[in-house]
Amino acid sequence: MKKLTLGAMVLTSLFAATSFASQFDKPGFVTEVEDGRLWVFREGSQELKDFKASGEPAKQFTDVGTGPNGMTVKAADEKTLKDYLQAIKQ
């Protein structure tokens, strides 16, 4: 019984995390919200893998207040940041 309950909890939390994380995703981009800031990565990029493994990259680019809901948008490289901001304007 405990295994069934634990399994259901894990599936529910995975579904909830996926639904929330994809709220700001755009085609080709994956987003993560951390401390009220929106991190943007290219789908399948090494930067995304590194972020999930160890947190914020040493080098980052930021655009304050220009994201959805006035959020600050951050990315590991300037091109990804600019391309994402262009995608949300369309």
DRENTORKOL-3810 file (N, C-alpha, C; in nm, 4 decimals):
REM DRENTORKOL-3810
@n.u->0.0825; n.v->-0.1196; n.w->0.0000; ca.u->0.0000; ca.v->0.0000; ca.w->0.0000; c.u->0.0872; c.v->0.1264; c.w->0.0000
@n.u->0.1947; n.v->0.1235; n.w->0.0795; ca.u->0.2822; ca.v->0.2400; ca.w->0.0859; c.u->0.3476; c.v->0.2668; c.w->-0.0497
@n.u->0.3848; n.v->0.1604; n.w->-0.1216; ca.u->0.4484; ca.v->0.1770; ca.w->-0.2518; c.u->0.3524; c.v->0.2410; c.w->-0.3512
@n.u->0.2274; n.v->0.2016; n.w->-0.3460; ca.u->0.1273; ca.v->0.2584; ca.w->-0.4365; c.u->0.1071; c.v->0.4066; c.w->-0.4085
@n.u->0.0980; n.v->0.4428; n.w->-0.2826; ca.u->0.0804; ca.v->0.5829; ca.w->-0.2444; c.u->0.2024; c.v->0.6654; c.w->-0.2847
@n.u->0.3201; n.v->0.6127; n.w->-0.2586; ca.u->0.4431; ca.v->0.6835; ca.w->-0.2945; c.u->0.4519; c.v->0.7012; c.w->-0.4452
@n.u->0.4179; n.v->0.5985; n.w->-0.5203; ca.u->0.4199; ca.v->0.6071; ca.w->-0.6664; c.u->0.3251; c.v->0.7135; c.w->-0.7183
@n.u->0.2051; n.v->0.7179; n.w->-0.6605; ca.u->0.1067; ca.v->0.8187; ca.w->-0.7018; c.u->0.1570; c.v->0.9595; c.w->-0.6709
@n.u->0.2215; n.v->0.9765; n.w->-0.5579; ca.u->0.2744; ca.v->1.1081; ca.w->-0.5211; c.u->0.3846; c.v->1.1516; c.w->-0.6169
@n.u->0.4713; n.v->1.0585; n.w->-0.6537; ca.u->0.5802; ca.v->1.0912; ca.w->-0.7453; c.u->0.5242; c.v->1.1318; c.w->-0.8813
@n.u->0.4292; n.v->1.0551; n.w->-0.9326; ca.u->0.3695; ca.v->1.0880; ca.w->-1.0620; c.u->0.2989; c.v->1.2233; c.w->-1.0590
@n.u->0.2279; n.v->1.2499; n.w->-0.9515; ca.u->0.1578; ca.v->1.3774; ca.w->-0.9384; c.u->0.2560; c.v->1.4935; c.w->-0.9360
@n.u->0.3647; n.v->1.4802; n.w->-0.8616; ca.u->0.4616; ca.v->1.5893; ca.w->-0.8528; c.u->0.5332; c.v->1.6101; c.w->-0.9856
@n.u->0.5605; n.v->1.5022; n.w->-1.0585; ca.u->0.6233; ca.v->1.5173; ca.w->-1.1893; c.u->0.5308; c.v->1.5888; c.w->-1.2861
@n.u->0.4029; n.v->1.5534; n.w->-1.2848; ca.u->0.3065; ca.v->1.6177; ca.w->-1.3725; c.u->0.2927; c.v->1.7659; c.w->-1.3377
@n.u->0.2846; n.v->1.7974; n.w->-1.2103; ca.u->0.2699; ca.v->1.9370; ca.w->-1.1673; c.u->0.3923; c.v->2.0185; c.w->-1.2062
@n.u->0.5107; n.v->1.9642; n.w->-1.1877; ca.u->0.6333; ca.v->2.0368; ca.w->-1.2226; c.u->0.6404; c.v->2.0608; c.w->-1.3725
@n.u->0.6038; n.v->1.9617; n.w->-1.4505; ca.u->0.6067; ca.v->1.9757; ca.w->-1.5950; c.u->0.5068; c.v->2.0811; c.w->-1.6407
@n.u->0.3882; n.v->2.0812; n.w->-1.5846; ca.u->0.2865; ca.v->2.1783; ca.w->-1.6235; c.u->0.3314; c.v->2.3195; c.w->-1.5903
@n.u->0.3887; n.v->2.3389; n.w->-1.4726; ca.u->0.4303; ca.v->2.4718; ca.w->-1.4313; c.u->0.5492; c.v->2.5202; c.w->-1.5132
@n.u->0.6471; n.v->2.4327; n.w->-1.5333; ca.u->0.7687; ca.v->2.4727; ca.w->-1.6039; c.u->0.7385; c.v->2.5130; c.w->-1.7476
@n.u->0.6407; n.v->2.4499; n.w->-1.8092; ca.u->0.6137; ca.v->2.4773; ca.w->-1.9498; c.u->0.5273; c.v->2.6020; c.w->-1.9713
@n.u->0.4854; n.v->2.6658; n.w->-1.8671; ca.u->0.3977; ca.v->2.7828; ca.w->-1.8783; c.u->0.4585; c.v->2.8910; c.w->-1.9666
@n.u->0.5884; n.v->2.9117; n.w->-1.9604; ca.u->0.6543; ca.v->3.0176; ca.w->-2.0364; c.u->0.7378; c.v->2.9647; c.w->-2.1526
@n.u->0.7372; n.v->2.8330; n.w->-2.1721; ca.u->0.8139; ca.v->2.7740; ca.w->-2.2820; c.u->0.7605; c.v->2.8226; c.w->-2.4161
@n.u->0.8491; n.v->2.8350; n.w->-2.5105; ca.u->0.8158; ca.v->2.8656; ca.w->-2.6490; c.u->0.8836; c.v->2.7597; c.w->-2.7348
@n.u->0.8378; n.v->2.7398; n.w->-2.8574; ca.u->0.9016; ca.v->2.6380; ca.w->-2.9420; c.u->1.0528; c.v->2.6597; c.w->-2.9511
@n.u->1.1283; n.v->2.5564; n.w->-2.9174; ca.u->1.2740; ca.v->2.5638; ca.w->-2.9204; c.u->1.3374; c.v->2.6100; c.w->-2.7917
@n.u->1.2553; n.v->2.6537; n.w->-2.6955; ca.u->1.3066; ca.v->2.7057; ca.w->-2.5684; c.u->1.2441; c.v->2.6322; c.w->-2.4498
@n.u->1.3239; n.v->2.6152; n.w->-2.3459; ca.u->1.2775; ca.v->2.5584; ca.w->-2.2201; c.u->1.3027; c.v->2.6630; c.w->-2.1131
@n.u->1.2064; n.v->2.6827; n.w->-2.0238; ca.u->1.2210; ca.v->2.7844; ca.w->-1.9201; c.u->1.2135; c.v->2.7224; c.w->-1.7813
@n.u->1.2765; n.v->2.7885; n.w->-1.6885; ca.u->1.2729; ca.v->2.7512; ca.w->-1.5469; c.u->1.2554; c.v->2.8798; c.w->-1.4666
@n.u->1.1672; n.v->2.8779; n.w->-1.3693; ca.u->1.1490; ca.v->2.9941; ca.w->-1.2824; c.u->1.2261; c.v->2.9679; c.w->-1.1532
@n.u->1.3144; n.v->3.0613; n.w->-1.1200; ca.u->1.3934; ca.v->3.0494; ca.w->-0.9977; c.u->1.4016; c.v->3.1867; c.w->-0.9320
@n.u->1.3586; n.v->3.1949; n.w->-0.8078; ca.u->1.3602; ca.v->3.3211; ca.w->-0.7324; c.u->1.2879; c.v->3.4333; c.w->-0.8064
@n.u->1.1785; n.v->3.3998; n.w->-0.8746; ca.u->1.1001; ca.v->3.4997; ca.w->-0.9448; c.u->1.1591; c.v->3.5455; c.w->-1.0771
@n.u->1.2673; n.v->3.4819; n.w->-1.1182; ca.u->1.3310; ca.v->3.5160; ca.w->-1.2453; c.u->1.3128; c.v->3.4006; c.w->-1.3424
@n.u->1.3030; n.v->3.4333; n.w->-1.4696; ca.u->1.2799; ca.v->3.3336; ca.w->-1.5723; c.u->1.4110; c.v->3.3007; c.w->-1.6433
@n.u->1.4570; n.v->3.1783; n.w->-1.6231; ca.u->1.5753; ca.v->3.1293; ca.w->-1.6937; c.u->1.5307; c.v->3.0699; c.w->-1.8259
@n.u->1.6040; n.v->3.0995; n.w->-1.9324; ca.u->1.5707; ca.v->3.0518; ca.w->-2.0664; c.u->1.6882; c.v->2.9725; c.w->-2.1226
@n.u->1.6559; n.v->2.8562; n.w->-2.1805; ca.u->1.7566; ca.v->2.7702; ca.w->-2.2416; c.u->1.7048; c.v->2.7171; c.w->-2.3737
@n.u->1.7950; n.v->2.6841; n.w->-2.4630; ca.u->1.7574; ca.v->2.6155; ca.w->-2.5864; c.u->1.7209; c.v->2.4712; c.w->-2.5501
@n.u->1.6191; n.v->2.4202; n.w->-2.6149; ca.u->1.5792; ca.v->2.2816; ca.w->-2.5918; c.u->1.6979; c.v->2.1886; c.w->-2.6145
@n.u->1.7218; n.v->2.0987; n.w->-2.5196; ca.u->1.8268; ca.v->1.9985; ca.w->-2.5327; c.u->1.9688; c.v->2.0507; c.w->-2.5227
@n.u->1.9867; n.v->2.1759; n.w->-2.4823; ca.u->2.1213; ca.v->2.2353; ca.w->-2.4776; c.u->2.2022; c.v->2.1846; c.w->-2.3586
@n.u->2.3333; n.v->2.1941; n.w->-2.3731; ca.u->2.4227; ca.v->2.1573; ca.w->-2.2631; c.u->2.4027; c.v->2.2536; c.w->-2.1461
@n.u->2.3725; n.v->2.3795; n.w->-2.1744; ca.u->2.3501; ca.v->2.4777; ca.w->-2.0676; c.u->2.2316; c.v->2.4382; c.w->-1.9802
@n.u->2.1259; n.v->2.3848; n.w->-2.0417; ca.u->2.0089; ca.v->2.3391; ca.w->-1.9659; c.u->2.0471; c.v->2.2212; c.w->-1.8771
@n.u->2.1218; n.v->2.1267; n.w->-1.9320; ca.u->2.1662; ca.v->2.0102; ca.w->-1.8538; c.u->2.2523; c.v->2.0542; c.w->-1.7363
@n.u->2.3451; n.v->2.1476; n.w->-1.7615; ca.u->2.4324; ca.v->2.1980; ca.w->-1.6556; c.u->2.3524; c.v->2.2714; c.w->-1.5477
@n.u->2.2532; n.v->2.3504; n.w->-1.5888; ca.u->2.1695; ca.v->2.4255; ca.w->-1.4950; c.u->2.0945; c.v->2.3291; c.w->-1.4029
@n.u->2.0377; n.v->2.2239; n.w->-1.4603; ca.u->1.9639; ca.v->2.1276; ca.w->-1.3791; c.u->2.0557; c.v->2.0522; c.w->-1.2840
@n.u->2.1811; n.v->2.0338; n.w->-1.3244; ca.u->2.2763; ca.v->1.9600; ca.w->-1.2419; c.u->2.3393; c.v->2.0454; c.w->-1.1325
@n.u->2.3702; n.v->2.1720; n.w->-1.1645; ca.u->2.4474; ca.v->2.2504; ca.w->-1.0674; c.u->2.3968; c.v->2.3909; c.w->-1.0400
@n.u->2.2908; n.v->2.4343; n.w->-1.1033; ca.u->2.2373; ca.v->2.5680; ca.w->-1.0761; c.u->2.2876; c.v->2.6729; c.w->-1.1734
@n.u->2.2875; n.v->2.7972; n.w->-1.1304; ca.u->2.3201; ca.v->2.9100; ca.w->-1.2171; c.u->2.4570; c.v->2.8969; c.w->-1.2823
@n.u->2.4643; n.v->2.9291; n.w->-1.4124; ca.u->2.5949; ca.v->2.9281; ca.w->-1.4785; c.u->2.6788; c.v->3.0479; c.w->-1.4345
@n.u->2.8097; n.v->3.0355; n.w->-1.4456; ca.u->2.8998; ca.v->3.1442; ca.w->-1.4068; c.u->2.8786; c.v->3.2664; c.w->-1.4952
@n.u->2.8558; n.v->3.2430; n.w->-1.6234; ca.u->2.8338; ca.v->3.3515; ca.w->-1.7184; c.u->2.6846; c.v->3.3561; c.w->-1.7488
@n.u->2.6252; n.v->3.4746; n.w->-1.7353; ca.u->2.4822; ca.v->3.4877; ca.w->-1.7598; c.u->2.4489; c.v->3.6261; c.w->-1.8137
@n.u->2.3428; n.v->3.6293; n.w->-1.8916; ca.u->2.2944; ca.v->3.7546; ca.w->-1.9490; c.u->2.1543; c.v->3.7786; c.w->-1.8954
@n.u->2.1245; n.v->3.9041; n.w->-1.8618; ca.u->1.9995; ca.v->3.9380; ca.w->-1.7945; c.u->1.9315; c.v->4.0551; c.w->-1.8632
@n.u->1.7990; n.v->4.0452; n.w->-1.8735; ca.u->1.7190; ca.v->4.1566; ca.w->-1.9231; c.u->1.6089; c.v->4.1792; c.w->-1.8191
@n.u->1.6198; n.v->4.2877; n.w->-1.7453; ca.u->1.5330; ca.v->4.3145; ca.w->-1.6316; c.u->1.3936; c.v->4.3595; c.w->-1.6755
@n.u->1.2922; n.v->4.2877; n.w->-1.6267; ca.u->1.1540; ca.v->4.3289; ca.w->-1.6434; c.u->1.0932; c.v->4.3138; c.w->-1.7811
@n.u->1.1589; n.v->4.2449; n.w->-1.8738; ca.u->1.1068; ca.v->4.2371; ca.w->-2.0102; c.u->1.0365; c.v->4.1047; c.w->-2.0414
@n.u->1.0332; n.v->4.0139; n.w->-1.9461; ca.u->0.9720; ca.v->3.8834; ca.w->-1.9691; c.u->0.8231; c.v->3.8835; c.w->-1.9425
@n.u->0.7615; n.v->3.7671; n.w->-1.9528; ca.u->0.6187; ca.v->3.7555; ca.w->-1.9226; c.u->0.5895; c.v->3.8034; c.w->-1.7801
@n.u->0.4799; n.v->3.8716; n.w->-1.7628; ca.u->0.4398; ca.v->3.9247; ca.w->-1.6314; c.u->0.5452; c.v->4.0172; c.w->-1.5719
@n.u->0.6256; n.v->4.0816; n.w->-1.6557; ca.u->0.7280; ca.v->4.1743; ca.w->-1.6083; c.u->0.8466; c.v->4.1078; c.w->-1.5412
@n.u->0.8629; n.v->3.9791; n.w->-1.5660; ca.u->0.9724; ca.v->3.9050; ca.w->-1.5027; c.u->1.1074; c.v->3.9432; c.w->-1.5637
@n.u->1.2125; n.v->3.9279; n.w->-1.4841; ca.u->1.3486; ca.v->3.9389; ca.w->-1.5329; c.u->1.3811; c.v->3.8085; c.w->-1.6042
@n.u->1.4424; n.v->3.8194; n.w->-1.7214; ca.u->1.4771; ca.v->3.7019; ca.w->-1.8004; c.u->1.6284; c.v->3.6855; c.w->-1.8001
@n.u->1.6735; n.v->3.5611; n.w->-1.7756; ca.u->1.8162; ca.v->3.5320; ca.w->-1.7708; c.u->1.8461; c.v->3.4150; c.w->-1.8626
@n.u->1.9672; n.v->3.4164; n.w->-1.9201; ca.u->2.0110; ca.v->3.3072; ca.w->-2.0066; c.u->2.1625; c.v->3.2928; c.w->-1.9952
@n.u->2.2114; n.v->3.1778; n.w->-2.0356; ca.u->2.3554; ca.v->3.1512; ca.w->-2.0294; c.u->2.4311; c.v->3.2164; c.w->-2.1447
@n.u->2.3582; n.v->3.2572; n.w->-2.2494; ca.u->2.4239; ca.v->3.3275; ca.w->-2.3598; c.u->2.3295; c.v->3.4340; c.w->-2.4155
@n.u->2.3893; n.v->3.5367; n.w->-2.4729; ca.u->2.3135; ca.v->3.6532; ca.w->-2.5187; c.u->2.2184; c.v->3.6203; c.w->-2.6343
@n.u->2.2606; n.v->3.5341; n.w->-2.7256; ca.u->2.1762; ca.v->3.5003; ca.w->-2.8405; c.u->2.0483; c.v->3.4305; c.w->-2.7967
@n.u->2.0581; n.v->3.3381; n.w->-2.7037; ca.u->1.9391; ca.v->3.2694; ca.w->-2.6523; c.u->1.8444; c.v->3.3697; c.w->-2.5880
@n.u->1.8980; n.v->3.4613; n.w->-2.5088; ca.u->1.8157; ca.v->3.5635; ca.w->-2.4432; c.u->1.7421; c.v->3.6485; c.w->-2.5467
@n.u->1.8140; n.v->3.6993; n.w->-2.6450; ca.u->1.7524; ca.v->3.7855; ca.w->-2.7467; c.u->1.6496; c.v->3.7094; c.w->-2.8304
@n.u->1.6825; n.v->3.5856; n.w->-2.8678; ca.u->1.5902; ca.v->3.5064; ca.w->-2.9492; c.u->1.4619; c.v->3.4742; c.w->-2.8728
@n.u->1.4729; n.v->3.4444; n.w->-2.7432; ca.u->1.3543; ca.v->3.4168; ca.w->-2.6623; c.u->1.2681; c.v->3.5423; c.w->-2.6494
@n.u->1.3300; n.v->3.6548; n.w->-2.6219; ca.u->1.2529; ca.v->3.7795; ca.w->-2.6084; c.u->1.1822; c.v->3.8132; c.w->-2.7384
@n.u->1.2447; n.v->3.7850; n.w->-2.8506; ca.u->1.1801; ca.v->3.8065; ca.w->-2.9797; c.u->1.0610; c.v->3.7096; c.w->-2.9954
@n.u->1.0780; n.v->3.5868; n.w->-2.9525; ca.u->0.9709; ca.v->3.4854; ca.w->-2.9645; c.u->0.8479; c.v->3.5211; c.w->-2.8822
@n.u->0.8673; n.v->3.5821; n.w->-2.7652; ca.u->0.7500; ca.v->3.6149; ca.w->-2.6830; c.u->0.6778; c.v->3.7381; c.w->-2.7343
@n.u->0.7420; n.v->3.8168; n.w->-2.8184; ca.u->0.6767; ca.v->3.9350; ca.w->-2.8755; c.u->0.5829; c.v->3.8984; c.w->-2.9883
@n.u->0.6037; n.v->3.7829; n.w->-3.0482; ca.u->0.5240; ca.v->3.7421; ca.w->-3.1645; c.u->0.3913; c.v->3.6843; c.w->-3.1259
END
